[in-house]
Amino acid sequence: MKQIKWIFVLYAILATVSIMGIGVAIGEESILGIIGSIIVLVLVMGLGFITKAKFRANGDL
């Protein structure tokens, strides 16, 4: 079995929390909350893809 890459688990949890934040912000009718959660989601997903590319380049994935 392969080793768990804990950084990817962290990115997945953060992305999930930001998606939940979008839902909560919609429920609260908070435009700033929606925009903030979307920005956090894009940043977390971007960091995840960048990290995955670095792992592939190093042959660790």
OpenMM code with the backbone's topology and positions (N, CA, C; nanometers):
from openmm import Vec3, app, unit

residues = "MET LYS GLN ILE LYS TRP ILE PHE VAL LEU TYR ALA ILE LEU ALA THR VAL SER ILE MET GLY ILE GLY VAL ALA ILE GLY GLU GLU SER ILE LEU GLY ILE ILE GLY SER ILE ILE VAL LEU VAL LEU VAL MET GLY LEU GLY PHE ILE THR LYS ALA LYS PHE ARG ALA ASN GLY ASP LEU".split()
positions = [
    Vec3(0.0826, -0.1181, 0.0000),
    Vec3(0.0000, 0.0000, 0.0000),
    Vec3(0.0871, 0.1245, 0.0000),
    Vec3(0.0360, 0.2285, -0.0618),
    Vec3(0.1102, 0.3538, -0.0667),
    Vec3(0.0893, 0.4328, 0.0621),
    Vec3(0.1855, 0.5183, 0.0897),
    Vec3(0.1758, 0.6044, 0.2072),
    Vec3(0.0719, 0.7137, 0.1850),
    Vec3(0.0060, 0.7523, 0.2928),
    Vec3(-0.0908, 0.8616, 0.2868),
    Vec3(-0.0144, 0.9927, 0.2812),
    Vec3(-0.0517, 1.0785, 0.1889),
    Vec3(0.0058, 1.2123, 0.1805),
    Vec3(-0.0853, 1.3044, 0.2609),
    Vec3(-0.0460, 1.3333, 0.3833),
    Vec3(-0.1311, 1.4062, 0.4760),
    Vec3(-0.1612, 1.5478, 0.4288),
    Vec3(-0.0732, 1.6073, 0.3504),
    Vec3(-0.0985, 1.7420, 0.3009),
    Vec3(-0.2218, 1.7432, 0.2103),
    Vec3(-0.2413, 1.6363, 0.1337),
    Vec3(-0.3580, 1.6282, 0.0465),
    Vec3(-0.4859, 1.6076, 0.1263),
    Vec3(-0.4761, 1.5364, 0.2363),
    Vec3(-0.5917, 1.5196, 0.3255),
    Vec3(-0.6299, 1.6556, 0.3840),
    Vec3(-0.5295, 1.7329, 0.4240),
    Vec3(-0.5550, 1.8657, 0.4780),
    Vec3(-0.6199, 1.9564, 0.3737),
    Vec3(-0.5679, 1.9536, 0.2500),
    Vec3(-0.6274, 2.0343, 0.1436),
    Vec3(-0.7720, 1.9928, 0.1176),
    Vec3(-0.7995, 1.8641, 0.1204),
    Vec3(-0.9360, 1.8154, 0.0971),
    Vec3(-1.0304, 1.8613, 0.2074),
    Vec3(-0.9845, 1.8569, 0.3312),
    Vec3(-1.0674, 1.9020, 0.4426),
    Vec3(-1.0937, 2.0521, 0.4325),
    Vec3(-0.9899, 2.1296, 0.4006),
    Vec3(-1.0070, 2.2741, 0.3875),
    Vec3(-1.1018, 2.3098, 0.2732),
    Vec3(-1.0913, 2.2377, 0.1623),
    Vec3(-1.1815, 2.2626, 0.0500),
    Vec3(-1.3251, 2.2283, 0.0884),
    Vec3(-1.3434, 2.1191, 0.1601),
    Vec3(-1.4766, 2.0797, 0.2038),
    Vec3(-1.5365, 2.1833, 0.2987),
    Vec3(-1.4548, 2.2330, 0.3894),
    Vec3(-1.5019, 2.3346, 0.4837),
    Vec3(-1.5388, 2.4634, 0.4106),
    Vec3(-1.4621, 2.4998, 0.3095),
    Vec3(-1.4953, 2.6219, 0.2359),
    Vec3(-1.6230, 2.6043, 0.1536),
    Vec3(-1.6463, 2.4843, 0.1001),
    Vec3(-1.7719, 2.4579, 0.0297),
    Vec3(-1.8893, 2.4650, 0.1281),
    Vec3(-1.8693, 2.4116, 0.2481),
    Vec3(-1.9730, 2.4223, 0.3501),
    Vec3(-1.9950, 2.5684, 0.3876),
    Vec3(-1.8878, 2.6461, 0.3901),
    Vec3(-1.8994, 2.7886, 0.4196),
    Vec3(-1.9835, 2.8616, 0.3163),
    Vec3(-1.9713, 2.8198, 0.1907),
    Vec3(-2.0551, 2.8794, 0.0862),
    Vec3(-2.2020, 2.8525, 0.1164),
    Vec3(-2.2330, 2.7304, 0.1543),
    Vec3(-2.3708, 2.6950, 0.1870),
    Vec3(-2.4238, 2.7720, 0.3065),
    Vec3(-2.3419, 2.7870, 0.4087),
    Vec3(-2.3836, 2.8624, 0.5272),
    Vec3(-2.4044, 3.0089, 0.4913),
    Vec3(-2.3134, 3.0630, 0.4107),
    Vec3(-2.3251, 3.2035, 0.3711),
    Vec3(-2.4501, 3.2266, 0.2862),
    Vec3(-2.4838, 3.1312, 0.2022),
    Vec3(-2.6081, 3.1425, 0.1244),
    Vec3(-2.7278, 3.1422, 0.2191),
    Vec3(-2.7251, 3.0540, 0.3177),
    Vec3(-2.8334, 3.0482, 0.4154),
    Vec3(-2.8456, 3.1770, 0.4960),
    Vec3(-2.7323, 3.2381, 0.5260),
    Vec3(-2.7319, 3.3633, 0.6012),
    Vec3(-2.7513, 3.4847, 0.5115),
    Vec3(-2.7566, 3.4622, 0.3813),
    Vec3(-2.7704, 3.5686, 0.2809),
    Vec3(-2.6579, 3.6710, 0.2920),
    Vec3(-2.5355, 3.6202, 0.3072),
    Vec3(-2.4176, 3.7049, 0.3225),
    Vec3(-2.3347, 3.7002, 0.1944),
    Vec3(-2.3387, 3.8083, 0.1204),
    Vec3(-2.2617, 3.8151, -0.0040),
    Vec3(-2.1115, 3.8086, 0.0256),
    Vec3(-2.0665, 3.8799, 0.1304),
    Vec3(-1.9242, 3.8767, 0.1655),
    Vec3(-1.8789, 3.7357, 0.2052),
    Vec3(-1.9645, 3.6645, 0.2767),
    Vec3(-1.9318, 3.5268, 0.3146),
    Vec3(-1.9221, 3.4356, 0.1946),
    Vec3(-2.0113, 3.4526, 0.0995),
    Vec3(-2.0083, 3.3711, -0.0227),
    Vec3(-1.8803, 3.3987, -0.1001),
    Vec3(-1.8513, 3.5264, -0.1208),
    Vec3(-1.7311, 3.5638, -0.1967),
    Vec3(-1.6048, 3.5177, -0.1254),
    Vec3(-1.6006, 3.5374, 0.0068),
    Vec3(-1.4838, 3.4940, 0.0844),
    Vec3(-1.4627, 3.3439, 0.0774),
    Vec3(-1.5701, 3.2685, 0.0887),
    Vec3(-1.5592, 3.1222, 0.0826),
    Vec3(-1.5159, 3.0751, -0.0557),
    Vec3(-1.5648, 3.1402, -0.1592),
    Vec3(-1.5240, 3.1034, -0.2946),
    Vec3(-1.3756, 3.1330, -0.3158),
    Vec3(-1.3295, 3.2473, -0.2638),
    Vec3(-1.1871, 3.2817, -0.2769),
    Vec3(-1.1008, 3.1799, -0.2033),
    Vec3(-1.1428, 3.1431, -0.0824),
    Vec3(-1.0675, 3.0425, -0.0062),
    Vec3(-1.0660, 2.9093, -0.0806),
    Vec3(-1.1790, 2.8708, -0.1379),
    Vec3(-1.1874, 2.7454, -0.2128),
    Vec3(-1.0915, 2.7462, -0.3317),
    Vec3(-1.0903, 2.8549, -0.4065),
    Vec3(-1.0018, 2.8638, -0.5229),
    Vec3(-0.8555, 2.8578, -0.4792),
    Vec3(-0.8213, 2.9266, -0.3708),
    Vec3(-0.6830, 2.9237, -0.3219),
    Vec3(-0.6411, 2.7841, -0.2762),
    Vec3(-0.7277, 2.7182, -0.2007),
    Vec3(-0.6957, 2.5842, -0.1503),
    Vec3(-0.6819, 2.4850, -0.2657),
    Vec3(-0.7747, 2.4911, -0.3605),
    Vec3(-0.7669, 2.3999, -0.4754),
    Vec3(-0.6413, 2.4280, -0.5576),
    Vec3(-0.6090, 2.5554, -0.5751),
    Vec3(-0.4874, 2.5909, -0.6482),
    Vec3(-0.3631, 2.5387, -0.5792),
    Vec3(-0.3557, 2.5554, -0.4477),
    Vec3(-0.2418, 2.5030, -0.3723),
    Vec3(-0.2327, 2.3512, -0.3841),
    Vec3(-0.3485, 2.2861, -0.3831),
    Vec3(-0.3495, 2.1404, -0.3983),
    Vec3(-0.2941, 2.0965, -0.5321),
    Vec3(-0.3357, 2.1646, -0.6395),
    Vec3(-0.2861, 2.1287, -0.7721),
    Vec3(-0.1368, 2.1596, -0.7863),
    Vec3(-0.0926, 2.2719, -0.7299),
    Vec3(0.0499, 2.3059, -0.7347),
    Vec3(0.1319, 2.2023, -0.6587),
    Vec3(0.0841, 2.1645, -0.5412),
    Vec3(0.1549, 2.0640, -0.4606),
    Vec3(0.1587, 1.9305, -0.5328),
    Vec3(0.0494, 1.8927, -0.5963),
    Vec3(0.0456, 1.7663, -0.6696),
    Vec3(0.1448, 1.7682, -0.7852),
    Vec3(0.1553, 1.8808, -0.8537),
    Vec3(0.2511, 1.8923, -0.9635),
    Vec3(0.3950, 1.8803, -0.9131),
    Vec3(0.4234, 1.9392, -0.7987),
    Vec3(0.5576, 1.9296, -0.7407),
    Vec3(0.5884, 1.7852, -0.7001),
    Vec3(0.4913, 1.7171, -0.6409),
    Vec3(0.5114, 1.5770, -0.6017),
    Vec3(0.5383, 1.4907, -0.7256),
    Vec3(0.4624, 1.5151, -0.8340),
    Vec3(0.4836, 1.4379, -0.9569),
    Vec3(0.6198, 1.4651, -1.0173),
    Vec3(0.6621, 1.5910, -1.0149),
    Vec3(0.7922, 1.6283, -1.0705),
    Vec3(0.9055, 1.5614, -0.9940),
    Vec3(0.8885, 1.5468, -0.8629),
    Vec3(0.9905, 1.4819, -0.7800),
    Vec3(0.9792, 1.3306, -0.7809),
    Vec3(0.8743, 1.2775, -0.8411),
    Vec3(0.8542, 1.1326, -0.8447),
    Vec3(0.8017, 1.0742, -0.7149),
    Vec3(0.7447, 1.1579, -0.6303),
    Vec3(0.6931, 1.1113, -0.5017),
    Vec3(0.5485, 1.0670, -0.5059),
    Vec3(0.4846, 1.0810, -0.6208),
    Vec3(0.3436, 1.0488, -0.6288),
    Vec3(0.3201, 0.9244, -0.7099),
] * unit.nanometer
topology = app.Topology()
chain = topology.addChain("A")
for resn in residues:
    res = topology.addResidue(resn, chain)
    for name in ("N", "CA", "C"):
        topology.addAtom(name, app.Element.getBySymbol(name[0]), res)
